[in-house]
Amino acid sequence: MKFIVSASTLLKQLQQISGVINSNPVLPILEDFLFEIENNKLTVVATDLETVMKISMPIETKEDGKVCIPAKLLMDSLKNISDQPLTFSIDKNYGIEITSDNGKYKVMGENPESFPREPQKENANSFVISSSGLVTAINKTIFAVSTDDLRPAMTGVFFELDDTKGVTLVATDAHRLVRYSRKDVSCSEKHTFIVPKKPLNLLKSALPLNEDELTVSYNNNHLFVTHGNTELICRLIDARFPDYRVVIPTDNPYKLVVNKHDFQNALRRVSVFSNKSTNHIAISINGNELHLTSQDVDFSNEGNERMACQYDGENLQIAFNAKFLIEMLNGAETEEINMELSTSSKAGIIRPTEQNENEDLLMLVMPLMLNN
């Protein structure tokens, strides 16, 4: 089997899917790319058994065939070859010879029959969303996903489909919660599933921020996303997501409006002096003044800063994890943010001051104990 392909084109395509491959896979064959050639089209597959990612591209060839090629070796060599046509020749023992303008490289491939089969799209339903819509939804929720493997349901993003309300994505790690809804999504029925963090990170890197229409398919076990010549298949998390609605307070009467960038920068400056394990920062609101305080008693470090705000409510002192607040404020793309508060022991709700009519973003953060 022999085929010709551009070095830079191949490298660019492989970089899109190489993130699937783990550094210490459970099977040696998972360190390889599967190359499949059919009708002058090359399809390259990478998998870690949970996630499969494929890219396709046209090539010059006269025959069809398959071979597994070590991924790291191939990627490292392509990074150091200038843009030129490469000729791949594969013999019957899966020995691979790569010929460039002024070089020849040999590598031992593996039997493609050992490569895991990809899941089939059986009994699948689907919904339609724009590429930028899906990327935005992932970006606004994925940072709140839990890393606690003892709670598998919370290690992914919860998708809630509704034929009248569109799609809602929810992520939580029990300390914070993000709910992002889009109405401009056409769903045929009500359904819920949980998508792991890794394939979502791969998706947001592979998808463009444009209005290309994506058909996202799913069945009881897998999610299927195709865009152009790229396809991703991942296993869904088989667990029950907690009822997130019960933790969202409905009666936070105190309203705080503050400049997002000023608040974020103040949090960054003051949190430098906080305890590194808790990132504890106390917020005192008195009239239209907001006072930030942090301290690390072990090292006698302390930070204080004041800033202006608009506040409607009783004087309040409440503490939060500064790192969580800074990350959540990144999700609000407005000049100012609204914060709804109640007591020092009740969760605070953060929303952008303005939202697109098809979008709704709500972020919840649990308070910390106040240092007396």
N, C-alpha and C positions, 0 to 999 in steps of 0.2 A: 504494500500500500504506500502511495506517495501523494503528497499534496504541497501546495505552495501558498504561503500566507505572509502578509506584511508583519514585520517584527513589532513595530510600534502599535499597530492595530490590535494584534494578539495580546500584547502586554496590557494595553488599556482595558480590554475586555476581561482579561483574567483578574485584574486588580479589583474589578467590580464584585467578583464572586469569591475571591480568595479568603475573605473574612469569615467564611463559613468553616474553614478548616481549623481544627483545634491543634494546639502545639503537642499535646500528648493524647492522640486518639486511642480509642479502645481497640481498634483493628488497624494493622499497618496499611491496608489498602485505602483507608480514609485520609492518608497523607497525599493521595494522588488526585489528579484531575482525570475524569473520564472523557476522552476525545471520541466523538461519534461522527462519522462522515456518511452523508446520504444525499444524493442528488445535488452535488456541488455545494452543500451546506455543511459547515462544521458546527457541531453543538458540543459545548464543554460543560461538564457537570461537576459540582463540588458538593459534598455532603458531610455531616457529622452524625448521621442517623436520625437526628431530630429535625434538621433543616436541610433542604435541598435548594441549590441555586444553579440556574442554567443560563448560559448566553449562547446566541447563535450568530453566525456570520458567514457570508459567501466566501468561497475559496476556489482555487484552481486545482482540479483533481480529475482523474479518469476512473477512479474506482471507489467503492464504499468500503467501510470497515470501522473497527473500534480498537482502542488501546488505552491503557492507563499509564499516565506519565507522572513521575514524582513532582509535586507542586512547587516545593521550595526551590529545588534545583532548577526547574524550568523558569520560574520567576526571576531568580537571581541572575541567570544567564541572559534573559531578555532585557533586564535593566541595563546591562553593559554592552548590548549590541545596538549599533546605530540603526536608524530606520532604513530597512532594505528588505527585499523579498527573502524569505527563508524557505528552504526545501526540507520537508520532513519525509524520511524514508523509513518504513517500519517493516522488519522482516517477520517470518512466520513464528519466531521465538520471542517476539515483542522487543527485539533490539531496535533502538531508535537512533538514526543518524540525522543530525541537523546540519545543513550546509548553508553557509552564508557566502558573501562575495569573496572573502579572503580567509575563511576558516571552516573547520569541520569538527563537530562535537558529537560524542556518542554517550548515550545513556541507556540503561536497561529499564524497559517498561514492564508492565505486569498484565496478566490475563484479565481482560475486561469482564469476563464472566464472574469474577470474584467481587466485582463492584456491586454495592447494594442496589436493589431495584427501587425506583421511586414510587411513592404512593399514587394511586389512581384517583381521578376526580369522579367518584361514584356518588350518586344521590346528593349532588351538590346544589345548594341554593346560592344566590349571588345578590350583590348590591352594587350600584354604580356611584362612584365618587371621583372628583377631579384629583389629579396627581398632587397638586399643591394643597388641596383640602386634606388629603391623607397625611402628607408630610407635616403640615401644620398641626393636625390632631396628635400625631406622634410626638412632635417636639414639645407640645404643651402639657403632655401627661407623663412621658417616660421617665423623667427625673424623679418622680415620686414613687416609682416601683420599689417594692421591698427586695432586700437581698437575703432575707431570712428563709433558708430552704425548709425550715420546719413549718412554714406557712406557704405551701406551694401556690395556693390560689392568688396570693398577693405578689408573687414574683413575675407577674405579667400584667398586661393592660386588659381590662374588662371592656368588651364591646357589647353594647346593648342596642339592638336594631328594633325600630318601630316603623310600621308602614305609614303612620301619620306624622310622627315626630322626627323622623330621620335617624341619625346615629349618635350615640353618646359613648364617649370613652371615659373610663374611670381608672385611676391608679391611686394606691394608698400603701403606706408602710406602717400604719397605725399611729404615726406621729403627725402626718399631714395627709391630705386627700385633695386630688384634683379631679374635677368633672368638667369635661369639654363636650359640648353638643353642637351638631351641625344639622340644620333643617334641609339644606340643599342636597340631600342624598336620597336617592330613590331605592327604598327597600320594599320587597314584595310581602314580607311577613315579619312578625315579631320573633326575635331569636337572640340568644346571648352566648358568648364564648369568651375564653381568655387566651390571649396571644402572648407567648414568652417575649422577654426583653430583647434577646439576641437577634431574632429575625426582624424585629421592628427597627433596631438600630441599622441592620443591613439594608432594609427597605428605604429608610429616610436618606441613606447615602446614595442609593441607586436611582431613586425617583427624581425627576426634575420638578422644579417649582413653577409649573405652568398649568394650563387648564386642560391638558390631555385627559381624556376620560378613561378611568380604570374600571374594569369589572373585577370585583373581588369575590371569589367563590369560596364556599366553606361547606363542610359536612360535619359529622359528629366528631371527627378526629383530626382533620387537617384544614389549613387555610391555603388558598391558591391565589397568587397575585401575578398578573402578566402585564408588562409594559414594553411595547416594541419587541426587541429581541432578547429581553431579560425576563426570566420567570423565577418566582420564589414559591416554595412549598414548605410549610412548617407544621409540626405536630402541635395541636392545641393542648393547653394544660387541663388535665382531667381532674378538676376540683370545683368546689362550690365557692363562688366569690361572696364575701360577707355583704350583708344588706347595708350598703353605704348610706342610704337615705336616713336611717335612724340616727346617724352621728352628725348630720348637718343641722345645726340649731335654727329654729324658725323664729326665735324671738331675741335677736341681738339688737337692742334699742339704740345703743350709742353709735354714732356715725362719725368716722374720722376720714377726712380727705387730706392727702399729703402729696407733694411732688415726688414722683416715683424715683427719679434719678438722685435727687437730694437725699431722700430717705435711704436709698440703697448705698450711696457713697458714705453716708453717716454710719450706717450699720457696718460697712467694711472697716472704716477707721476705728470705731469703738470696739468691734469684736476682736481686733488684734490683741487687746488686753484682757480678753475673757479666758475662762478655763477652757483648755483645748479639747477636753473630752465632752463637755456639754455645750460649748459656744453660748453660754447663758448671757442674755442681755435683758436688762429691766427697762421697761418703757413707762414713764410717768407722763400722763396727759393732764394738764391743768389749764383750763381756758383754751386759748389758741397757741399754747406752747407745748412742745413735745420734748421730753428730756430722756436721753439714752444713757444708760449706765452699765458698765461691765467691770468685773474685777476677778482676778485670780489670786485668791488668798494665799496659796502656797508660795507664790513668787512676789507677793505684794505689788502686783500690777493693777492699775485701775484706769479706766477711760470714761470720760463724761463729755456729752455734747448736747447742745440745745438747737432746736429748729422750729420754724413757724409751721402751723397747720390750721386746718379748719375742723372744729370739733363741736359736736352737738351731743352733750351727755354729761353725766356726773364725773367729777375728777376720778381718775382711774390709774392704778398701777398694776402692770401685768408683765410677765416675763416670757420670752420665746427663745428658741434656738436660732441664733442670728444667721447661721449657714442656710437653714431651711427658708427663712424669710427672704434672703438674697436670691436664692434659686427660684422661689415662687414669683418674686417681682419680675424676673426675666420674662415670665409668661404673659405679663400685662404689657401690651404694646401701646399704652397711652401715656400722656404726659403726667397725669395724676392717677392715683388709685384710691378706691373706696375701701375702708376697713370697717367692718361691722363687729362691735364688741359688746360684752355684757358684764361679766365679772372676771376676777383674776384667775378663776378656775375653769372658765368656760372657753371653748374653742373660738378663735377669731376667724372671720370670713373676709377674704380679699377678692375684690372684683376690679376690672378696669372701669374707668369712669364712662367710657363709650365703647359700645360693641356693635359689630356688624349685625344687621337684622337677621342673618342666617346663622350667627354664632352665639354661643353662650358659654362663658368661662367662669367657673367658681373654684376658688382655692381655699381650703380649710387648713388651719394650723393649730395644733394643740399647745396650750400654754405649759410652761415649766413652773416649778415651785419658786416663789419669791424668796430671795435670800434675806433673812431678817437681820 
